[in-house]
Amino acid sequence: MATFVAHGLLGGAVAALGALLAWIVPRGWKLRELSARAFWILAVYGFVVGTLPDSADWIAAVLGILPRWELYVILHHSPPTWLAVQPPFALHLWLDTFFHDPLKPGWDWWRELWWLEVSTWIVSLGILFLTWRRTQSDKAL
């Protein structure tokens, strides 16, 4: 699987793009002022939901709610529809298709796919920065 941070950053970046929707309304509308707040709310939501398939299992196991890996299998192979349709969650599952190989159990993907992991971080951080910058003022970008 890709790292926790890669899933979170990608989910956060995609969700934060929603803050740009405020820019299709005319200047002076309150919606534009709310886009800066919406950016942070959406970015955090995306990070949390993007990491959920991995983090929920770990949290449930630490708290003694479920045995380790039980929730992981459910969330990766038969997640509830209401969760699977959320873009950060769906992107997590899509990104995992590159990092999981059923023919190579225990595969140390880092040596072969380090470039994809690093690219995910760079692109996600770039999207987050540009979206944040755009929501800060009319003069940005």
N, C-alpha and C positions, 0 to 999 in steps of 0.2 A: 504494500500500500504506500501511497505517497505519505509524507509526514503530516502530522497534525496541523502544523503551521501552513503548509501548502493548501490543504483543504480549507482551512479557515480564511486565509487571505483570498483565495479564489471566490469562495462564497460571499465574503464581505465586499469584494470589489464588484461583483455582479449585482448584489443587492443594492449597493450604494449608487449604482447607476440610476436607480429609481429617483434619486434626488434631482436628477437633471430634468425630469418630467415637469418640474415647476417652471422651467425656462421656456415652455411653449405658451405660457400665458403672458399677457401684456405686462409691461413694467408698472410698478405701483400696486399690483395686487398683493395681498397678504401671503399668497401661496409662495411667492418668490422669497419673502423673508423667512418663511418656514423651511425652505430647502436646505439651509445650513444646518438646522437642527435635525431635519430628516436624514441628512447625510450620515450623521453619527448613529442615529437610531438604526438605520438600514444596514450600516457597516457592522455594527455589533450583532444585529439579528442574523446577518449573513454568516458571520464568523461562527456564531453558536450553532446555527442549523447546519452549516457546512461541516462542522466537526462532529455533529451529533451521532452519526453511525458508529464512530469509534469511541467517542468520549462517554456516551450514555452507558455503554456496556461496562466500561471501566468504573464509572461512578456507581452503577448498580452493584457491581461486584465488591467494591470497597465498602459500601454501606451494608452489604450482606443481603441485599434484596433478591438478587439472582446469582446463580453461579457464573463465573467468568466465561465469556464467549457465547453464552446463550442469547443475550440481546444482540450481540454483534451479528450472529447468524441471521436472526430475524430481520434486523434492519438492513442487512446487505442482500438478503435473498427474497424476502417477502414483506417489505415495509408496508405500513398502512398507507392507503392511497392519499389521504390528506397530507401526509408527510412527504411522500414520494414526488408529488407534483410541485413542491416548493423548489425554485431554481437552485439555491445553494445545496440542498440535499441531493437533488438530481445530478448536479455537477460532481458531487463527491462520488456517487456511484459510477458516473462516466469516467472520471479520472482514475478510479480504481481499476478499470478495465485494462489500463496500460501497465499497472504495477502488479497485478495478480496474474500468475500463469499457472493454471491447474496442472500443467505438465512438469512444473518445477517447484514442488513443495519446499518451502524454506528458502526460496530463491533470494539471493542477496542482490536485489535489483539496483542498489546504489552504484555499483561499478559500471553497469550498462546504461542506466537511465538517469544518471546524475544531472545531465544536461536538461532533461524534462522537468525535474524538480526545481532546478535553479531558474529555468525559464518561467515556470509557474509563479515563483516568488517575484521575479522582476516584472512580469506583465501585470500581475495582481497589484503590486505596490505602485506601478505606474498608473493604472486605472484609478486606484484609490487617491493618489496624489492629484491627478488631473481633475477628477470629479470633485474632490474637496476644494481645489483651487477655483473651479468654476462656480461653486456654490457660495463663495466668499464675497464676490463683488461682480458688478457688471463689466468692470475693466479687465478682469482676469481672462487670460488667453484671448 
